[in-house]
Amino acid sequence: MKVFSAWSRVGVFCALMLVFAQGAAASGSGGLAQPFAKGQGMFGVTMGYSQRDLDGGGDEAQSRRLLFKGGFGFGEGLDGYAMLGFSDLKYSGTDFSGSLGELIGLGVRYGGFLIGEGPARLVLDFQWEYFSSEDGNIDARVDATHLAAYVVREFGAAGKVGYFYPFGGIRYSMVNYSNDGPDFHEDERIGIFGGADYFVSPNVFFSGEMHVFDEESVLLSAGYRF
C-alpha cells in the first residue's frame, strides 16, 4: 500500500491540529487500531465502563456504555468512522443516577506515518461524541472531544488466525458535563491508553483497551473486518 507524499502527510497533520486547536477532542471507541486498506472497513460492538474525576478531584462521573461502530478506509492511511449506542451517567457525591441515553460519535484518523520499514506505524486519531442521560426530570448532557497519538504494530501473518495488533499512546481530552444544575469539567485532560486487537479468524476480531489518568476506563469489543 502506498503512503502519502511528505507534503500530503504534513497537510493531513496540520488539518488535524487545526481542528484540535479549535476545541475538538475525543474518547476511546474500541477496535480496530490498525488503519484500513482502501475500501476495507469494519463493524463491531463495544461494551465499556469509565470513571473520570471532576472539578479538582471532588466528585466522579461514572458511565457504562454500549456502542455499535462502523469504519471505512479511504486509502493512504486515512479512515473515517461513526458510532451509535447508549450510555448512562452517575455523579458520585450527588443524587444524580441517570438512565441509558442515546450516544452518537464521529471520528477520523490518519495512519500513514510508518516507523522504519514497518509494520509499526504512528496513528493520529480525532474523535467527538455526545450523549445525554436523565434522572427523573433532571437532564445531563456530555460533549467529549479527543485527540490521540498512538503506535500500533502487527504481529503474525495478516489473513491468518492468531495475528494481533498491540497498541499504546497518549490522548488529550476535553469533556463538558452540562446539567440542569451546576456544570462540571474534567479534572485531567492528558491520559495514556493501550490495548490489543486479536483476530480469531481472518475477519473476526476481539479487542481490549484501557485508559488511565484522564479517565479510568475499560473497553471490550468484538467485530468483523471486511
C-alpha positions as CSV (number, residue, x, y, z in Angstrom):
1,M,0.0,0.0,0.0
2,K,1.4,3.4,-0.9
3,V,1.7,6.1,1.6
4,F,1.1,9.9,1.2
5,S,3.9,12.1,0.0
6,A,5.7,14.2,2.6
7,W,3.6,17.2,1.7
8,S,0.4,15.3,1.9
9,R,1.3,14.0,5.3
10,V,2.1,17.5,6.6
11,G,-1.2,18.7,5.2
12,V,-3.3,16.0,7.0
13,F,-1.3,16.6,10.2
14,C,-1.9,20.3,10.0
15,A,-5.6,19.8,9.3
16,L,-6.0,17.6,12.4
17,M,-4.0,20.1,14.5
18,L,-6.3,22.9,13.3
19,V,-9.4,21.0,14.3
20,F,-7.9,20.3,17.7
21,A,-6.9,23.9,18.2
22,Q,-10.5,25.0,17.7
23,G,-11.6,22.9,20.7
24,A,-12.1,19.4,19.4
25,A,-11.1,16.2,21.2
26,A,-12.5,12.5,21.6
27,S,-12.7,9.2,23.6
28,G,-11.8,5.6,23.4
29,S,-14.0,3.8,20.9
30,G,-12.8,0.2,20.7
31,G,-11.5,-1.9,17.7
32,L,-9.5,-1.6,15.4
33,A,-6.2,0.3,16.0
34,Q,-4.6,-0.6,12.6
35,P,-5.6,1.7,9.7
36,F,-7.6,0.1,6.9
37,A,-6.6,-0.5,3.4
38,K,-8.5,1.4,0.7
39,G,-12.1,0.1,0.5
40,Q,-11.6,-2.0,3.7
41,G,-13.8,-1.5,6.7
42,M,-15.3,-3.0,9.9
43,F,-18.4,-3.1,12.1
44,G,-18.4,-4.1,15.7
45,V,-19.9,-3.7,19.1
46,T,-18.2,-2.4,22.3
47,M,-19.1,-2.5,26.0
48,G,-17.3,-0.2,28.4
49,Y,-17.1,1.3,31.8
50,S,-15.4,4.6,32.7
51,Q,-14.9,7.0,35.6
52,R,-13.5,10.5,35.5
53,D,-12.5,12.9,38.2
54,L,-14.4,16.3,38.0
55,D,-13.5,19.8,39.0
56,G,-10.3,19.4,41.0
57,G,-10.9,15.8,42.2
58,G,-14.0,16.2,44.3
59,D,-16.6,14.1,42.6
60,E,-16.5,11.5,39.8
61,A,-18.6,10.9,36.7
62,Q,-19.2,7.2,36.0
63,S,-20.6,5.7,32.8
64,R,-21.5,2.4,31.3
65,R,-21.8,2.2,27.6
66,L,-22.8,0.0,24.7
67,L,-21.6,1.1,21.2
68,F,-22.1,0.0,17.7
69,K,-19.2,1.2,15.4
70,G,-18.6,1.2,11.7
71,G,-15.4,2.3,10.0
72,F,-14.2,2.6,6.4
73,G,-10.8,3.2,4.8
74,F,-10.4,5.9,2.1
75,G,-6.8,4.9,1.3
76,E,-3.3,6.1,2.0
77,G,-3.9,5.6,5.8
78,L,-6.9,7.9,6.1
79,D,-10.0,6.4,7.8
80,G,-13.4,7.6,9.0
81,Y,-15.8,6.0,11.5
82,A,-19.1,6.6,13.2
83,M,-20.6,5.3,16.5
84,L,-24.2,4.9,17.7
85,G,-25.2,3.5,21.1
86,F,-26.2,4.1,24.6
87,S,-24.6,5.4,27.8
88,D,-25.7,6.2,31.3
89,L,-24.2,8.7,33.8
90,K,-23.8,8.8,37.5
91,Y,-22.2,11.6,39.6
92,S,-20.7,10.4,42.9
93,G,-21.3,12.7,45.7
94,T,-24.8,13.7,44.3
95,D,-28.2,12.1,44.0
96,F,-28.0,12.0,40.2
97,S,-28.0,8.5,38.7
98,G,-29.2,8.7,35.1
99,S,-30.7,6.2,32.8
100,L,-29.3,4.9,29.5
101,G,-29.4,7.7,26.9
102,E,-28.6,7.9,23.2
103,L,-24.9,8.3,22.2
104,I,-23.6,9.4,18.8
105,G,-20.0,9.9,17.7
106,L,-17.7,10.6,14.7
107,G,-14.0,10.2,14.1
108,V,-11.2,10.4,11.6
109,R,-7.7,9.1,11.8
110,Y,-4.5,9.1,9.7
111,G,-2.0,6.3,9.9
112,G,0.4,7.0,7.1
113,F,3.4,7.5,9.3
114,L,5.4,4.3,9.0
115,I,8.1,3.7,11.7
116,G,11.2,2.4,10.0
117,E,10.2,-0.1,7.3
118,G,7.1,-1.2,9.3
119,P,5.0,-2.9,10.2
120,A,4.8,-0.4,13.1
121,R,3.2,2.9,12.4
122,L,2.2,6.1,14.2
123,V,-1.5,7.0,14.1
124,L,-3.3,10.3,14.8
125,D,-7.0,9.8,15.9
126,F,-9.6,12.6,16.3
127,Q,-13.0,11.8,17.8
128,W,-16.1,13.5,19.0
129,E,-19.0,12.1,20.9
130,Y,-22.2,13.3,22.6
131,F,-24.8,11.6,24.9
132,S,-27.5,12.6,27.4
133,S,-28.8,10.9,30.5
134,E,-31.9,11.6,32.6
135,D,-32.7,11.1,36.2
136,G,-36.4,11.9,36.6
137,N,-36.9,15.5,35.4
138,I,-33.2,16.3,35.6
139,D,-31.1,16.1,32.4
140,A,-27.3,15.8,31.9
141,R,-25.5,16.2,28.6
142,V,-21.9,15.2,27.9
143,D,-19.9,16.5,25.0
144,A,-16.4,14.9,24.6
145,T,-13.7,15.5,22.1
146,H,-10.3,13.8,22.0
147,L,-7.0,13.8,20.0
148,A,-4.9,10.7,20.4
149,A,-1.5,9.7,19.0
150,Y,-0.5,6.1,19.3
151,V,1.8,3.4,17.9
152,V,0.4,0.1,16.6
153,R,2.3,-2.9,15.4
154,E,1.3,-6.1,13.6
155,F,2.5,-9.5,14.9
156,G,1.8,-12.6,12.9
157,A,0.8,-13.0,9.2
158,A,-2.1,-10.9,8.1
159,G,-5.0,-13.0,6.9
160,K,-4.2,-16.0,9.2
161,V,-5.7,-17.0,12.5
162,G,-3.8,-15.7,15.6
163,Y,-2.3,-12.4,14.3
164,F,-2.8,-9.4,16.5
165,Y,-2.1,-5.7,16.8
166,P,-0.9,-4.3,20.2
167,F,-1.1,-0.5,20.5
168,G,-0.4,2.3,23.0
169,G,-0.3,6.0,23.1
170,I,-1.3,9.4,24.6
171,R,-4.5,11.3,24.5
172,Y,-5.7,14.9,25.1
173,S,-9.4,15.2,26.0
174,M,-11.9,18.0,26.5
175,V,-15.1,16.9,28.2
176,N,-18.0,19.1,29.2
177,Y,-20.8,18.0,31.5
178,S,-23.9,20.3,31.1
179,N,-26.6,19.8,33.7
180,D,-29.9,21.3,34.9
181,G,-27.9,22.2,37.9
182,P,-24.1,23.1,38.1
183,D,-22.0,22.2,35.1
184,F,-18.8,20.2,35.5
185,H,-15.5,19.7,33.7
186,E,-12.8,17.1,33.7
187,D,-10.0,17.3,36.3
188,E,-7.3,15.9,34.0
189,R,-7.0,16.3,30.2
190,I,-4.0,14.2,29.4
191,G,-4.0,10.4,29.7
192,I,-2.4,7.3,28.3
193,F,-4.0,4.1,26.9
194,G,-3.2,0.8,25.5
195,G,-4.6,-2.5,24.3
196,A,-4.7,-5.1,21.5
197,D,-6.8,-6.4,18.7
198,Y,-6.7,-10.1,18.2
199,F,-8.1,-12.0,15.2
200,V,-9.6,-15.4,15.8
201,S,-10.2,-15.8,12.0
202,P,-9.0,-13.7,9.0
203,N,-12.0,-11.4,9.6
204,V,-13.4,-11.8,13.1
205,F,-11.6,-10.0,16.0
206,F,-11.8,-9.3,19.7
207,S,-10.3,-6.2,21.3
208,G,-9.4,-4.9,24.8
209,E,-8.5,-1.3,25.7
210,M,-7.6,0.5,28.9
211,H,-7.2,4.3,29.7
212,V,-5.7,5.9,32.8
213,F,-5.0,9.4,34.2
214,D,-7.6,11.4,32.1
215,E,-10.1,8.7,32.9
216,E,-10.0,5.1,34.2
217,S,-11.8,3.0,31.7
218,V,-12.0,-0.5,30.2
219,L,-13.4,-1.3,26.7
220,L,-14.1,-4.7,25.3
221,S,-15.0,-5.2,21.6
222,A,-15.9,-7.8,19.1
223,G,-16.4,-7.3,15.3
224,Y,-15.9,-8.2,11.7
225,R,-13.4,-6.6,9.3
226,F,-14.4,-6.8,5.6
